[in-house]
Amino acid sequence: MHRGTDNSHLLNFYNKIVAIASYIAYITISCNNILLKETSNLSERWKHTDKHETESHGQYISAIYRHMQVLISAELEPYRIGSGQYIFLMAIASQQPITQKALSEKLLIDKTTTAKAVAKLESEGYVRREVDSSDNRYQQLYLTESGHEVAPKVQEVLDRVKSKTKQGIADDEYDLFVSQLKIVLRNLSRQEER
């Protein structure tokens, strides 16, 4: 009799866990649908810009960034890589080993944000740390086997999104656009240094 009672408690517990997991999945899907709808609404809003309003390249850069993050996040969700981590994964893949400090400098991202992203990638099993043999104070970052497997999939996602952003723009125009954005970034970086 005692065993039957234990099993019913376990079954009840299991059913509650399944219900909670289903609810979380429902909320996740609902949130993604809301984000995609909001992204669509943003697109419509940017199409109808009043020529008399003062336009700023910053508003377009911000809107482009948000659109891209929504698309990338949705495609990377099965790999448990957030929109805040994929650039770190790909940077490590392109230059390993690399220290966390060098990674921050390469991506022009502060050390705290880098530390959080690397910790998340490490907890997901995509990145590992090893003590630098030439200087024990530093740790080198490497991709794990799982990291090596997922990096090409992430690159495919990024290529698809980039291809979408380039529609209707010639390659030389796109290259010019990117080079001009780099100039804007350099200008702002110089101002921060003063």
N, C-alpha and C positions, 0 to 999 in steps of 0.2 A: 504494500500500500504506500509506503513511504516513497518508493521510487516513482510511482505514478504521479504523486504530488510534485516531486522535483521536476519531472518531465513536463508537466503542465505549466509550471512556472517558467521553464526554459522556452517552451513553445510560445507562451504569452509574451515573454521578453523578446523573442525573435520576431514575432508579429509586430510588436511596437517598433523595433529597429527598422523593419521593412517599411512600415508606414512612414516613419521619419525620413528614411532615405528617399522614398517616393515623393514626399512633400518637398524635400530639398531639390530633387531633380526638377519638379514642377516649377519651383521658384526660379531656379537657374534658367530654365528654358523661357519662362515668362520675362525675366530680366533681359535676356539676350534679344527677345522679340521687341521689347520696349526700346532697347538701345538701337536696334536696326531701324525701327520706325522713326525714332528721334533723329538718327543720321539722315534718313530720307527727308524728313521735315527740314533739317538744316540745309540740305541740298537745294530744296525749293526756295528757301529764304534767300540764299546767295544768288540765285538766278535773277531775282527781281530787285536788284540794287538800284536805288534812285540815284541818277547821275549827279544830282545836286548835293547829295550827302558827301561828306569828306570820307574818301576811301583810304584805308590803311592796309599796307601789305601784311601787317601783323594779324589783322582779323582773318585774312585768307590763310596765312600760315597756320594759325590756331585751328581753323575749321578743317583744313587738310589733315593736320595731325590727328584731330579727334576722329575723323572719318577713317583714316588708316588704322588707328588703334582698335576701333570697333571691328573692322574687317579682320585684322590680324588676330585679335583676341578670340574671335569666333572660330577661326581655323586652327589655332594652336591649343584650344581647350582640351582636345583629346590627349594631348601630351603633357598637360598640367604645367604649361609654360605661359606665364602671363605676359601682357604687352610690355611690362616693365623689366622682363628678364631676357627676352630673346636677343636683344642687342649685345648683352654680356656673353651669352652662350656663343653667338657667332663670332664675337671678337676673340674669345678664348680659342675657338676652333681655328681661327686664321693665324693666331700667334701664340702657340703654347710651347714651352711654359711661359707664363706671364705672372707678374706679381699683381696683387690687388691694387697697389698704388699706380703701377704702370697702366693697368686697365682703366682706372679712373681718368688718368691723364690722356690716354688714347681716345676715350669716348667723350672727354670734356664733361664729366659728370662727377659730382662731389663724392667724397670718400664714404659718407654714411649711406647714400643711395646705393653705391657699388657694393658695400658690405652686405646690405639687406638682400640685394639681387643675387649675389654669389651664394649667400646662406640658403636662399630658397632653391637655387639650382643644385646646391650640394644636398639639401634634404630630399630633393626629388631623384637624386642618384645620377645627375648629369655631369657634375663637376667634383673633382677631388683636390685636396691640398697635399703638398709635400713640402717638408722643410728644405729650404735652399741649402745645398751641400756647401756652397761657397760662403754663405752667411746665414747662420742659424736664426737670426732675427727676422728673416723674411720667409714667407711661404710662397711656393710656386703653385699656380693653378693649372690643372690639366682637365681635359674631358675624360670621362669614364667611358667604358664600352657603350653604355646606354647613350651617353652624350654624343659619341661618334655615330651611333645609329640614327639619332634624332636630328642631328645638324643638317643633313641633306634634305630632310622633310621640312624643316623650318625654312631652309633656303628656297625650296619650291614654293612655299606659302608667300615668302617675301617677293619672289619673282612674279608670282601671279598678281599680287597687290601692286607692285611697281608697274607691271604691264598695264594694269587697269588705269593707273594714274597717268600713263604716257599716251593714252588713246587720243588721237587727233593732234599730236605734237610730234614734229620731226625730231630725229635723233640729235641733230645739231642745235635745234632750239631748246631741247631738254637739257643738253650739256651746258648751254649758255645760261639757262635758268638756274641750274645747280651751281655754276661758278659764281653767279650773282648772289645767290643765297650765302655762299661762303664768304663773299666780301662783306655782306651785311653782318654776318656772325663775327668776322674779324673786327669790324668797326665797333660793334658792341663790346667785344672782349677787351679792346684797347681802352674803351671808356671805363670799364670796370676796374682796370688796373690803375687808373689815375687816382 
